[in-house]
Amino acid sequence: MSEILNIVLLGLENAGKTTLLNTLKGEKFRETRTTIGINVDLINYNGYKFQAIDVGGQRVFRDTLWPQYTKLASGVIYIFDIFDKRKLSEAKKWFDEIQTWVTEKAVFLFLANKIDLKEEKQDFMSLDDIIKSFNLERFSLYPEQSFRIFEISAKTGKNVDIAIKWLFEKLSEQVRKQTNLSFIFVHNSDFKLIYVNSEKMKILEKLLLKQVSQLRKNNKKISFLNVEEYKLFFYADSQFSIILGTKENLPQQFFINVAIEIAHELKTNHLPLNHYKPELDGIINGILLKEK
């Protein structure tokens, strides 16, 4: 199994990094202390498993730890307190500094935090203000860099789900491009479809299930097959079947690793195998990210 994904949380002190980390862990809001050094947690969020690294926002940690962890990250989350206008210049300076450390393949997420306080306080930066102040329009000039900004409340969890989902969808898109994996099907023991990552490939389903049925009759677990331009891999046991397809010449071990880990995760998470579960997106895309 490949190393687990690293997602680094950056921002000036009191921007809300630790609160966001606690929200991702599923914890209720509580007052937090200023992070000294780093907080590291292994998180299972809607099926995605990753290591979240919350790095202290004080100057000493920006100088020493920020570049170190940013260079190793698959995803970078920059958090900004929309009420902290006095630190705007400093926040922009360090945001620009991060651009020199982040790798091309890393997904970059900007979170404008504390929108839950808008009704109590009026002196906040709007989304347009932030885009202009941080010159975020520049990212449109670099389509290869995955970037987006969301307004969130780390305290209440508002918009956190959609922001994190976007981050992992972008990471997964990169993996699909790198591996050229055309489709993934998962069926239960009654041949009912419980997951497919490409609706347009469902036209192949009946043909593929014939091969699964043959595997079970022959008491075989795995099989490789070429059908027209596709290279196919089949995995079947008493509980479910997994079908992977590509037009590229991927190593057989890649298919085996992915299928075995999907099977393991389905059993470990005790998901009912009679209907589609949203967390399968996270589980399967997370596996692809690790096996890339």
N, C-alpha and C positions, 0 to 999 in steps of 0.2 A: 504494500500500500504506500502511496506517495505521502509526503509530508502534508500536514493539514494546512488549510489556507490561513494566512495571516491578514487580518483587517485591522489597520491602525487608526485610532481616533486621536485627532490633533485639534488644537485650539488654545487660545489664551486661557489663563486661569479663570475659573468660575464661568466658563462658557456653557457648561452642561455636559461635559464628556462622561463623567462618572454616572450622572443621572441617566444618560442614554444607555450606558453599559448595563445599569441595573434594570432598565426597562426591557432591554434585549434578553436579559436573564429571566424575565417574567416576574420580577419583584415589584411590590407596591412602592410608591414614592416614599422616600425618606430623605431627610437632610443629610448631605454628604460633607465630608471634610475635603480640603484641598489635597489633591493627589501629590504625594512625594515620590518621585521616580516613576514607576509604572504600576498599573493594575492589569493583570492578565487573567482572562477567563475563557474556558472552553465552552462554547455556546451552541446549543441546538435550537435554532430559530426557524420555525415553520419548515422543518425538515433539513435545513442547511446547517451543517456542522462547521464551525470555524473558530479560530483563536482570535479573540478581540483583545487588542492591546491599547489600553487607555494610558497615554503618556502625559505626564505632568506638564502644565502650561507655563510654569515659571521660566524665566530667561535661561537659567543654568541648564534646564532640561531641553529647551529649544536648541541650544548650542550643541549639546552632546548627544542626547537620545533621539531627538526628532529625525535627523538625517539617517541615523543608524537603522531605525525601524521602518522609515518610509521606503528606503531602498529595497527592503525585503518584502514589502507588502504587495499582496494581490489586489487589495482595495484600500483606498485612502478616504477617510471621512474627516472633513474639516468642519468644525462647529463654531458658529459665531453667534454671540449674544446680541440680538437686534436692538437692545436698549443701551448697550455699552458704547455710545458714540465717542466717548473720550478716548477709547482705545482703537478707534477705527484705523488710524494711520499705522499703528503698530501691528494690528491684525492683518492689514493689507500687506505690509512689508514681509511678514512671515508666510503669508499665503503665497506671495510671489517666490519666496525662497524655496518653498516646498516644490514648486514647479521644476526646479533644477535637480531635485533628488528623485522624484517619482519616475518609475520606469514607464516606457511607452505602453506596455500591456496592462498596467494597473488601471483600475476603474476609479474615477475621482468623483466623490459625492460631496457637495457643499450643503450643509444644513443650517438654515437661518432659524435659530432656536428661541424659545420662550414666547411663542405666539399666544400662549394661554394668558399672558399678562396684558394683552392689548386693551382689554376693557378697563383695567385698573389704571394703567399708565398710558399716556398719549405720546410721549416723546420716544418713538421707536422708528427704526429704519424700515421703509417699505421694501418690497421685493425689487422694485425698479431702482430705488436708492442703492441697494446692495449691488445689483448688477452693474450699475454705473461706477460706484465707488471702487469695486474690486476689478473693474474692467473685464467682466465675465464674457462679454461678447466675443472676446478674442478666441474663445474655444471653438467658435463656429469655423474658424480658419484652419482648425486641426481636426478633421473628421476622424482620424485614426485614434484620437484620444477620447475615450468615453467619459463624458462629464455631464453633470446635471445639478441643478439647485432645487431644493425643496424647503418650504416653510414648515417647521415642525414644533411640537412641544415634547421635549424629552420627559417632562414631568407627567403629563397626562397620556402620552403615547400618540397624540394626534399626528397623523400623516407618517408616523415612523414605519408602519407596515409597508406603505406604498414606496417609501424611499429605499428601504432595505431590499424590497422585492426588485426594484429597478436595478440596484447594484448587482444582485446575483443574476438577474436576467442578462445583464451586459457581460458578466464574467462567463456565463454559460454560452452566450453567442460566440464569444471568442473561441471557446473550446470546440464548438460545432464547426467553426471555420477551420480550426487547426486540424481536427480529426476527420472532417468531412463525413461525419456520421449522419446518414440520411434519415434514419428513423429508428424509433424504439417502440416496441409493443410489449405490454405486459398483460397476460390473461390469467384468470383463475383456473382452478381444476375443471370447471364446467365450460371452459373455453369462452367465458364472458370477458370482454375487453374492460380492463380497469385502468389502463393508462396507454396513451399514445402521444408522442411529442410532435407529430406532424399529421394534421387532419387530412391533408391531400394524399397521404400514403395509405389511407384506410382502404383504398380500392384493392390493395394487395392482400388484405386480411384473410379472405377465404383461402386463397392459394397457400399462404403461409401456415395457416392452421392445419392444413392437410399434412404438412411435414411434421408439425408438432404431434399430431395424432399418431403418425407412423413411428415417431421416436418413442412414444409411450408404449405402443404395442410391442416394440422391440426391446423394451426396458433399457433404453439408452438415455443418457442425460444431455449430451451435447452432440451437435452436428454442424458441419459447414457445408454450404451449398452455393453454387453459382446459378442465378436466374437472370437471364438476359444480361443487362449491364451491372446488376447488383451482386455483391458478395454478401452472403447471409450467414448469420450465426444463430443457432437455436439452442436454448437451454430449457429443459423441462424436468419437473419433478412431480411429486404427488399433489402439491399445493398450487403451483402456478407454472407458467411458461414465460420466457423472456426471448424476444426476437430482436436482433440488431442487424441493421443493413447499411451498406455503404457502397459507393462506386469506386472507392479508392483501395489501394492495396495495403490495408492496415495489418499489423502483426496479429496473429491468432491469439497471442497471449493478452493483448489489449481487450479483445472480446471476452475472453474467459474471465479476466479480472473484473470487468464491469458487471458481467452477469452474476458472478459469485457474490460480489458485494451488494448488488441490488437484492438478491435472494436473502442475504444475511440481514440487510436493513429491514426488509419486509417482515422477517420473523422477529427481529429484535424489537421493532416498534409495535408489534402486535396489531397491525392494521387489518381491519376486516377486508377480506378479499372478495367482496361481492359487489362493490361499487367504487367508483373513482373517489380518491381522497386528494384534496388540494396539496397536502404535504408531500405527495409523491413527486411533485415538481421539484421541491427542495431537495428531497432525498436523492433523486436520480441525477439532477443537475449537479448537486454537490459531489456525487461520485465521479461524474465526468470531469469535473474540475480537478479532482485529486489524481485521476488516472491519466490526465493529458500528457 
